[in-house]
Amino acid sequence: MEKFLGNEDNIIDMAELFKVFGDSTRIKILCCLFGGELYVQELAEQVGASQSAVSHQLRLLKQAKLVKSRRQGKLVGYSLADDHVKTILGMAKEHLEE
């Protein structure tokens, strides 16, 4: 086990990462960001949630290093942190479709 996952801290970090994927609103937000950067208002419209709910979820996604932000004046644009996020979601989808 340790050979594959590493030490206990790595295992705990991995479990915390998977917890972030345990909310359908967060999954929807991540999927919306596949196409590129979006603002909170745009995400709220696409996800069908309030701006404050989306902001809260974005904060959690950012803490988990799944999204990154870019400030443009008063607006903040959000995008996927890297292609690993697409890979993780793609693998989950593929697994469910088996």
N, CA, C and O atoms as CSV, one atom per row, in Angstrom:
chain,resi,resn,atom,element,x,y,z
A,1,MET,N,N,0.835,-1.190,0.000
A,1,MET,CA,C,0.000,0.000,0.000
A,1,MET,C,C,0.875,1.248,0.000
A,1,MET,O,O,0.674,2.152,-0.811
A,2,GLU,N,N,1.856,1.296,0.920
A,2,GLU,CA,C,2.691,2.487,1.026
A,2,GLU,C,C,3.494,2.732,-0.242
A,2,GLU,O,O,3.803,3.873,-0.588
A,3,LYS,N,N,3.827,1.644,-0.929
A,3,LYS,CA,C,4.580,1.770,-2.174
A,3,LYS,C,C,3.787,2.583,-3.207
A,3,LYS,O,O,4.350,3.391,-3.945
A,4,PHE,N,N,2.500,2.357,-3.240
A,4,PHE,CA,C,1.635,3.037,-4.207
A,4,PHE,C,C,1.175,4.404,-3.714
A,4,PHE,O,O,1.276,5.387,-4.448
A,5,LEU,N,N,0.675,4.483,-2.491
A,5,LEU,CA,C,0.066,5.711,-1.981
A,5,LEU,C,C,1.021,6.624,-1.223
A,5,LEU,O,O,0.756,7.818,-1.080
A,6,GLY,N,N,2.119,6.079,-0.742
A,6,GLY,CA,C,3.034,6.898,0.044
A,6,GLY,C,C,2.695,6.810,1.524
A,6,GLY,O,O,2.075,5.850,1.982
A,7,ASN,N,N,3.113,7.823,2.254
A,7,ASN,CA,C,2.925,7.800,3.711
A,7,ASN,C,C,1.488,8.142,4.112
A,7,ASN,O,O,0.648,8.450,3.267
A,8,GLU,N,N,1.234,8.082,5.394
A,8,GLU,CA,C,-0.113,8.327,5.940
A,8,GLU,C,C,-0.633,9.712,5.586
A,8,GLU,O,O,-1.827,9.876,5.336
A,9,ASP,N,N,0.245,10.713,5.562
A,9,ASP,CA,C,-0.174,12.072,5.193
A,9,ASP,C,C,-0.717,12.112,3.766
A,9,ASP,O,O,-1.709,12.790,3.498
A,10,ASN,N,N,-0.074,11.394,2.854
A,10,ASN,CA,C,-0.558,11.335,1.468
A,10,ASN,C,C,-1.940,10.692,1.395
A,10,ASN,O,O,-2.798,11.132,0.630
A,11,ILE,N,N,-2.144,9.661,2.186
A,11,ILE,CA,C,-3.429,8.967,2.195
A,11,ILE,C,C,-4.525,9.888,2.712
A,11,ILE,O,O,-5.625,9.915,2.161
A,12,ILE,N,N,-4.235,10.636,3.760
A,12,ILE,CA,C,-5.210,11.588,4.316
A,12,ILE,C,C,-5.507,12.686,3.301
A,12,ILE,O,O,-6.666,13.053,3.108
A,13,ASP,N,N,-4.469,13.213,2.649
A,13,ASP,CA,C,-4.664,14.255,1.634
A,13,ASP,C,C,-5.509,13.748,0.475
A,13,ASP,O,O,-6.356,14.474,-0.046
A,14,MET,N,N,-5.282,12.503,0.071
A,14,MET,CA,C,-6.053,11.924,-1.023
A,14,MET,C,C,-7.525,11.779,-0.628
A,14,MET,O,O,-8.417,12.068,-1.425
A,15,ALA,N,N,-7.770,11.335,0.594
A,15,ALA,CA,C,-9.147,11.204,1.074
A,15,ALA,C,C,-9.841,12.563,1.097
A,15,ALA,O,O,-11.012,12.664,0.731
A,16,GLU,N,N,-9.134,13.603,1.522
A,16,GLU,CA,C,-9.697,14.960,1.538
A,16,GLU,C,C,-10.014,15.439,0.122
A,16,GLU,O,O,-11.042,16.078,-0.102
A,17,LEU,N,N,-9.136,15.133,-0.832
A,17,LEU,CA,C,-9.377,15.515,-2.225
A,17,LEU,C,C,-10.645,14.853,-2.743
A,17,LEU,O,O,-11.469,15.505,-3.383
A,18,PHE,N,N,-10.806,13.565,-2.471
A,18,PHE,CA,C,-12.000,12.864,-2.949
A,18,PHE,C,C,-13.269,13.389,-2.291
A,18,PHE,O,O,-14.336,13.339,-2.903
A,19,LYS,N,N,-13.185,13.884,-1.080
A,19,LYS,CA,C,-14.349,14.495,-0.425
A,19,LYS,C,C,-14.837,15.702,-1.218
A,19,LYS,O,O,-16.041,15.946,-1.300
A,20,VAL,N,N,-13.913,16.455,-1.800
A,20,VAL,CA,C,-14.283,17.645,-2.573
A,20,VAL,C,C,-15.147,17.251,-3.773
A,20,VAL,O,O,-16.029,18.006,-4.180
A,21,PHE,N,N,-14.895,16.080,-4.332
A,21,PHE,CA,C,-15.681,15.605,-5.471
A,21,PHE,C,C,-17.035,15.040,-5.051
A,21,PHE,O,O,-17.802,14.582,-5.898
A,22,GLY,N,N,-17.337,15.068,-3.758
A,22,GLY,CA,C,-18.562,14.479,-3.234
A,22,GLY,C,C,-19.779,15.387,-3.262
A,22,GLY,O,O,-20.779,15.088,-2.610
A,23,ASP,N,N,-19.720,16.483,-3.998
A,23,ASP,CA,C,-20.847,17.418,-4.059
A,23,ASP,C,C,-21.196,17.682,-5.522
A,23,ASP,O,O,-20.329,18.062,-6.310
A,24,SER,N,N,-22.459,17.481,-5.885
A,24,SER,CA,C,-22.857,17.614,-7.295
A,24,SER,C,C,-22.691,19.033,-7.823
A,24,SER,O,O,-22.394,19.212,-9.004
A,25,THR,N,N,-22.874,20.042,-6.982
A,25,THR,CA,C,-22.684,21.428,-7.441
A,25,THR,C,C,-21.223,21.664,-7.806
A,25,THR,O,O,-20.931,22.319,-8.807
A,26,ARG,N,N,-20.313,21.141,-7.010
A,26,ARG,CA,C,-18.894,21.308,-7.323
A,26,ARG,C,C,-18.536,20.594,-8.621
A,26,ARG,O,O,-17.753,21.112,-9.418
A,27,ILE,N,N,-19.101,19.414,-8.838
A,27,ILE,CA,C,-18.854,18.680,-10.088
A,27,ILE,C,C,-19.377,19.494,-11.272
A,27,ILE,O,O,-18.700,19.605,-12.294
A,28,LYS,N,N,-20.569,20.059,-11.141
A,28,LYS,CA,C,-21.139,20.892,-12.210
A,28,LYS,C,C,-20.238,22.089,-12.510
A,28,LYS,O,O,-20.004,22.417,-13.673
A,29,ILE,N,N,-19.739,22.733,-11.474
A,29,ILE,CA,C,-18.855,23.883,-11.651
A,29,ILE,C,C,-17.601,23.465,-12.415
A,29,ILE,O,O,-17.193,24.136,-13.363
A,30,LEU,N,N,-17.001,22.371,-12.007
A,30,LEU,CA,C,-15.795,21.895,-12.684
A,30,LEU,C,C,-16.073,21.597,-14.152
A,30,LEU,O,O,-15.272,21.940,-15.021
A,31,CYS,N,N,-17.196,20.965,-14.426
A,31,CYS,CA,C,-17.551,20.650,-15.812
A,31,CYS,C,C,-17.783,21.914,-16.635
A,31,CYS,O,O,-17.410,21.968,-17.807
A,32,CYS,N,N,-18.390,22.923,-16.035
A,32,CYS,CA,C,-18.590,24.199,-16.736
A,32,CYS,C,C,-17.259,24.835,-17.099
A,32,CYS,O,O,-17.147,25.507,-18.124
A,33,LEU,N,N,-16.258,24.627,-16.268
A,33,LEU,CA,C,-14.952,25.244,-16.495
A,33,LEU,C,C,-14.107,24.490,-17.515
A,33,LEU,O,O,-13.011,24.938,-17.852
A,34,PHE,N,N,-14.593,23.355,-18.013
A,34,PHE,CA,C,-13.872,22.629,-19.063
A,34,PHE,C,C,-13.649,23.526,-20.275
A,34,PHE,O,O,-12.620,23.426,-20.945
A,35,GLY,N,N,-14.607,24.396,-20.554
A,35,GLY,CA,C,-14.529,25.259,-21.732
A,35,GLY,C,C,-13.654,26.489,-21.549
A,35,GLY,O,O,-13.398,27.208,-22.515
A,36,GLY,N,N,-13.198,26.742,-20.350
A,36,GLY,CA,C,-12.349,27.901,-20.093
A,36,GLY,C,C,-12.872,28.746,-18.951
A,36,GLY,O,O,-13.806,28.367,-18.245
A,37,GLU,N,N,-12.260,29.882,-18.790
A,37,GLU,CA,C,-12.538,30.776,-17.660
A,37,GLU,C,C,-13.965,31.318,-17.678
A,37,GLU,O,O,-14.493,31.698,-18.723
A,38,LEU,N,N,-14.573,31.344,-16.490
A,38,LEU,CA,C,-15.904,31.911,-16.311
A,38,LEU,C,C,-15.926,32.717,-15.015
A,38,LEU,O,O,-15.120,32.495,-14.112
A,39,TYR,N,N,-16.869,33.660,-14.945
A,39,TYR,CA,C,-17.075,34.464,-13.740
A,39,TYR,C,C,-18.177,33.838,-12.896
A,39,TYR,O,O,-18.944,33.007,-13.381
A,40,VAL,N,N,-18.251,34.240,-11.638
A,40,VAL,CA,C,-19.216,33.661,-10.702
A,40,VAL,C,C,-20.633,33.757,-11.250
A,40,VAL,O,O,-21.382,32.782,-11.193
A,41,GLN,N,N,-21.010,34.913,-11.777
A,41,GLN,CA,C,-22.373,35.094,-12.295
A,41,GLN,C,C,-22.663,34.093,-13.424
A,41,GLN,O,O,-23.743,33.505,-13.474
A,42,GLU,N,N,-21.694,33.906,-14.326
A,42,GLU,CA,C,-21.876,32.959,-15.426
A,42,GLU,C,C,-22.014,31.527,-14.896
A,42,GLU,O,O,-22.860,30.759,-15.354
A,43,LEU,N,N,-21.175,31.193,-13.936
A,43,LEU,CA,C,-21.252,29.855,-13.339
A,43,LEU,C,C,-22.585,29.637,-12.633
A,43,LEU,O,O,-23.189,28.571,-12.748
A,44,ALA,N,N,-23.041,30.654,-11.902
A,44,ALA,CA,C,-24.314,30.545,-11.184
A,44,ALA,C,C,-25.464,30.278,-12.158
A,44,ALA,O,O,-26.336,29.453,-11.888
A,45,GLU,N,N,-25.456,30.978,-13.283
A,45,GLU,CA,C,-26.507,30.774,-14.290
A,45,GLU,C,C,-26.438,29.369,-14.871
A,45,GLU,O,O,-27.467,28.710,-15.022
A,46,GLN,N,N,-25.244,28.908,-15.197
A,46,GLN,CA,C,-25.092,27.592,-15.825
A,46,GLN,C,C,-25.393,26.449,-14.865
A,46,GLN,O,O,-25.936,25.420,-15.269
A,47,VAL,N,N,-25.041,26.629,-13.595
A,47,VAL,CA,C,-25.223,25.580,-12.594
A,47,VAL,C,C,-26.628,25.610,-12.007
A,47,VAL,O,O,-27.120,24.597,-11.510
A,48,GLY,N,N,-27.271,26.768,-12.064
A,48,GLY,CA,C,-28.600,26.908,-11.484
A,48,GLY,C,C,-28.561,27.066,-9.981
A,48,GLY,O,O,-29.392,26.511,-9.262
A,49,ALA,N,N,-27.583,27.833,-9.512
A,49,ALA,CA,C,-27.434,28.082,-8.074
A,49,ALA,C,C,-27.207,29.572,-7.863
A,49,ALA,O,O,-26.925,30.306,-8.811
A,50,SER,N,N,-27.329,30.009,-6.625
A,50,SER,CA,C,-27.094,31.425,-6.329
A,50,SER,C,C,-25.610,31.740,-6.436
A,50,SER,O,O,-24.756,30.857,-6.356
A,51,GLN,N,N,-25.327,33.037,-6.621
A,51,GLN,CA,C,-23.930,33.463,-6.705
A,51,GLN,C,C,-23.194,33.175,-5.405
A,51,GLN,O,O,-22.021,32.802,-5.430
A,52,SER,N,N,-23.858,33.342,-4.277
A,52,SER,CA,C,-23.186,33.085,-3.003
A,52,SER,C,C,-22.889,31.594,-2.830
A,52,SER,O,O,-21.841,31.234,-2.295
A,53,ALA,N,N,-23.795,30.730,-3.274
A,53,ALA,CA,C,-23.554,29.284,-3.196
A,53,ALA,C,C,-22.385,28.885,-4.091
A,53,ALA,O,O,-21.540,28.078,-3.703
A,54,VAL,N,N,-22.346,29.454,-5.280
A,54,VAL,CA,C,-21.250,29.154,-6.209
A,54,VAL,C,C,-19.935,29.688,-5.659
A,54,VAL,O,O,-18.911,29.011,-5.745
A,55,SER,N,N,-19.950,30.883,-5.101
A,55,SER,CA,C,-18.735,31.449,-4.503
A,55,SER,C,C,-18.202,30.559,-3.388
A,55,SER,O,O,-16.996,30.336,-3.282
A,56,HIS,N,N,-19.105,30.055,-2.565
A,56,HIS,CA,C,-18.705,29.158,-1.476
A,56,HIS,C,C,-18.046,27.892,-2.038
A,56,HIS,O,O,-17.000,27.464,-1.551
A,57,GLN,N,N,-18.658,27.306,-3.053
A,57,GLN,CA,C,-18.107,26.091,-3.647
A,57,GLN,C,C,-16.770,26.371,-4.339
A,57,GLN,O,O,-15.857,25.548,-4.283
A,58,LEU,N,N,-16.659,27.522,-4.984
A,58,LEU,CA,C,-15.397,27.894,-5.627
A,58,LEU,C,C,-14.276,28.044,-4.609
A,58,LEU,O,O,-13.130,27.686,-4.881
A,59,ARG,N,N,-14.604,28.568,-3.451
A,59,ARG,CA,C,-13.600,28.712,-2.393
A,59,ARG,C,C,-13.056,27.331,-2.003
A,59,ARG,O,O,-11.847,27.164,-1.841
A,60,LEU,N,N,-13.947,26.342,-1.854
A,60,LEU,CA,C,-13.521,24.987,-1.515
A,60,LEU,C,C,-12.700,24.357,-2.635
A,60,LEU,O,O,-11.698,23.687,-2.386
A,61,LEU,N,N,-13.139,24.582,-3.873
A,61,LEU,CA,C,-12.401,24.047,-5.015
A,61,LEU,C,C,-11.016,24.678,-5.143
A,61,LEU,O,O,-10.051,24.017,-5.528
A,62,LYS,N,N,-10.938,25.954,-4.817
A,62,LYS,CA,C,-9.646,26.646,-4.872
A,62,LYS,C,C,-8.724,26.138,-3.765
A,62,LYS,O,O,-7.532,25.938,-3.998
A,63,GLN,N,N,-9.259,25.929,-2.569
A,63,GLN,CA,C,-8.459,25.384,-1.465
A,63,GLN,C,C,-7.911,24.005,-1.803
A,63,GLN,O,O,-6.814,23.642,-1.376
A,64,ALA,N,N,-8.678,23.238,-2.571
A,64,ALA,CA,C,-8.259,21.898,-2.981
A,64,ALA,C,C,-7.350,21.940,-4.211
A,64,ALA,O,O,-6.930,20.896,-4.710
A,65,LYS,N,N,-7.051,23.135,-4.695
A,65,LYS,CA,C,-6.182,23.349,-5.855
A,65,LYS,C,C,-6.736,22.723,-7.132
A,65,LYS,O,O,-5.988,22.251,-7.988
A,66,LEU,N,N,-8.077,22.731,-7.240
A,66,LEU,CA,C,-8.731,22.229,-8.438
A,66,LEU,C,C,-9.093,23.349,-9.396
A,66,LEU,O,O,-9.223,23.121,-10.599
A,67,VAL,N,N,-9.258,24.561,-8.871
A,67,VAL,CA,C,-9.492,25.739,-9.706
A,67,VAL,C,C,-8.505,26.837,-9.316
A,67,VAL,O,O,-7.952,26.854,-8.216
A,68,LYS,N,N,-8.311,27.740,-10.252
A,68,LYS,CA,C,-7.479,28.913,-9.983
A,68,LYS,C,C,-8.289,30.147,-10.363
A,68,LYS,O,O,-9.268,30.051,-11.102
A,69,SER,N,N,-7.884,31.286,-9.863
A,69,SER,CA,C,-8.625,32.515,-10.127
A,69,SER,C,C,-7.696,33.571,-10.701
A,69,SER,O,O,-6.481,33.549,-10.507
A,70,ARG,N,N,-8.327,34.504,-11.421
A,70,ARG,CA,C,-7.608,35.628,-12.025
A,70,ARG,C,C,-8.480,36.864,-11.878
A,70,ARG,O,O,-9.615,36.903,-12.354
A,71,ARG,N,N,-7.938,37.862,-11.220
A,71,ARG,CA,C,-8.691,39.104,-10.992
A,71,ARG,C,C,-8.556,40.021,-12.201
A,71,ARG,O,O,-7.466,40.229,-12.734
A,72,GLN,N,N,-9.708,40.565,-12.620
A,72,GLN,CA,C,-9.753,41.545,-13.704
A,72,GLN,C,C,-10.629,42.691,-13.213
A,72,GLN,O,O,-11.850,42.667,-13.369
A,73,GLY,N,N,-9.990,43.691,-12.618
A,73,GLY,CA,C,-10.739,44.785,-12.005
A,73,GLY,C,C,-11.506,44.263,-10.813
A,73,GLY,O,O,-10.928,43.683,-9.894
A,74,LYS,N,N,-12.829,44.471,-10.831
A,74,LYS,CA,C,-13.671,43.984,-9.742
A,74,LYS,C,C,-14.114,42.540,-9.941
A,74,LYS,O,O,-14.610,41.905,-9.010
A,75,LEU,N,N,-13.940,42.030,-11.135
A,75,LEU,CA,C,-14.376,40.668,-11.446
A,75,LEU,C,C,-13.249,39.669,-11.212
A,75,LEU,O,O,-12.068,39.993,-11.339
A,76,VAL,N,N,-13.643,38.451,-10.869
A,76,VAL,CA,C,-12.686,37.363,-10.700
A,76,VAL,C,C,-13.109,36.228,-11.626
A,76,VAL,O,O,-14.228,35.722,-11.542
A,77,GLY,N,N,-12.198,35.842,-12.506
A,77,GLY,CA,C,-12.460,34.730,-13.409
A,77,GLY,C,C,-11.888,33.449,-12.829
A,77,GLY,O,O,-10.817,33.462,-12.223
A,78,TYR,N,N,-12.592,32.353,-13.012
A,78,TYR,CA,C,-12.161,31.058,-12.498
A,78,TYR,C,C,-11.948,30.093,-13.650
A,78,TYR,O,O,-12.683,30.106,-14.638
A,79,SER,N,N,-10.932,29.258,-13.508
A,79,SER,CA,C,-10.650,28.230,-14.498
A,79,SER,C,C,-10.096,27.002,-13.783
A,79,SER,O,O,-9.729,27.062,-12.610
A,80,LEU,N,N,-10.044,25.887,-14.510
A,80,LEU,CA,C,-9.477,24.671,-13.929
A,80,LEU,C,C,-8.000,24.899,-13.641
A,80,LEU,O,O,-7.311,25.579,-14.402
A,81,ALA,N,N,-7.524,24.340,-12.561
A,81,ALA,CA,C,-6.129,24.536,-12.163
A,81,ALA,C,C,-5.172,23.902,-13.163
A,81,ALA,O,O,-4.118,24.466,-13.456
A,82,ASP,N,N,-5.528,22.737,-13.688
A,82,ASP,CA,C,-4.688,22.058,-14.675
A,82,ASP,C,C,-5.474,20.930,-15.324
A,82,ASP,O,O,-6.639,20.704,-14.995
A,83,ASP,N,N,-4.833,20.227,-16.245
A,83,ASP,CA,C,-5.520,19.158,-16.973
A,83,ASP,C,C,-5.788,17.918,-16.124
A,83,ASP,O,O,-6.576,17.060,-16.520
A,84,HIS,N,N,-5.140,17.813,-14.959
A,84,HIS,CA,C,-5.409,16.670,-14.085
A,84,HIS,C,C,-6.874,16.624,-13.669
A,84,HIS,O,O,-7.436,15.544,-13.492
A,85,VAL,N,N,-7.488,17.782,-13.514
A,85,VAL,CA,C,-8.894,17.835,-13.099
A,85,VAL,C,C,-9.764,17.188,-14.170
A,85,VAL,O,O,-10.663,16.407,-13.856
A,86,LYS,N,N,-9.497,17.512,-15.435
A,86,LYS,CA,C,-10.239,16.893,-16.533
A,86,LYS,C,C,-10.023,15.383,-16.554
A,86,LYS,O,O,-10.956,14.619,-16.801
A,87,THR,N,N,-8.801,14.965,-16.296
A,87,THR,CA,C,-8.477,13.539,-16.297
A,87,THR,C,C,-9.234,12.810,-15.204
A,87,THR,O,O,-9.794,11.741,-15.447
A,88,ILE,N,N,-9.259,13.372,-14.000
A,88,ILE,CA,C,-9.952,12.734,-12.877
A,88,ILE,C,C,-11.441,12.584,-13.189
A,88,ILE,O,O,-12.012,11.511,-12.997
A,89,LEU,N,N,-12.070,13.660,-13.669
A,89,LEU,CA,C,-13.499,13.597,-13.981
A,89,LEU,C,C,-13.767,12.674,-15.163
A,89,LEU,O,O,-14.759,11.946,-15.170
A,90,GLY,N,N,-12.898,12.698,-16.152
A,90,GLY,CA,C,-13.048,11.816,-17.307
A,90,GLY,C,C,-12.964,10.351,-16.913
A,90,GLY,O,O,-13.729,9.523,-17.407
A,91,MET,N,N,-12.032,10.033,-16.022
A,91,MET,CA,C,-11.888,8.649,-15.567
A,91,MET,C,C,-13.104,8.213,-14.750
A,91,MET,O,O,-13.549,7.070,-14.857
A,92,ALA,N,N,-13.635,9.116,-13.943
A,92,ALA,CA,C,-14.830,8.793,-13.155
A,92,ALA,C,C,-16.007,8.508,-14.090
A,92,ALA,O,O,-16.750,7.546,-13.894
A,93,LYS,N,N,-16.162,9.352,-15.100
A,93,LYS,CA,C,-17.255,9.159,-16.071
A,93,LYS,C,C,-17.090,7.839,-16.803
A,93,LYS,O,O,-18.052,7.090,-16.971
A,94,GLU,N,N,-15.876,7.557,-17.236
A,94,GLU,CA,C,-15.592,6.304,-17.943
A,94,GLU,C,C,-15.890,5.092,-17.060
A,94,GLU,O,O,-16.456,4.104,-17.526
A,95,HIS,N,N,-15.514,5.171,-15.806
A,95,HIS,CA,C,-15.766,4.074,-14.866
A,95,HIS,C,C,-17.263,3.838,-14.700
A,95,HIS,O,O,-17.715,2.693,-14.664
A,96,LEU,N,N,-18.028,4.918,-14.597
A,96,LEU,CA,C,-19.482,4.779,-14.415
A,96,LEU,C,C,-20.179,4.221,-15.653
A,96,LEU,O,O,-21.228,3.583,-15.553
A,97,GLU,N,N,-19.589,4.467,-16.812
A,97,GLU,CA,C,-20.204,4.018,-18.066
A,97,GLU,C,C,-19.872,2.564,-18.402
A,97,GLU,O,O,-20.428,2.005,-19.347
A,98,GLU,N,N,-18.974,1.951,-17.638
A,98,GLU,CA,C,-18.612,0.539,-17.904
A,98,GLU,C,C,-19.775,-0.388,-17.659
A,98,GLU,O,O,-19.646,-1.599,-17.834
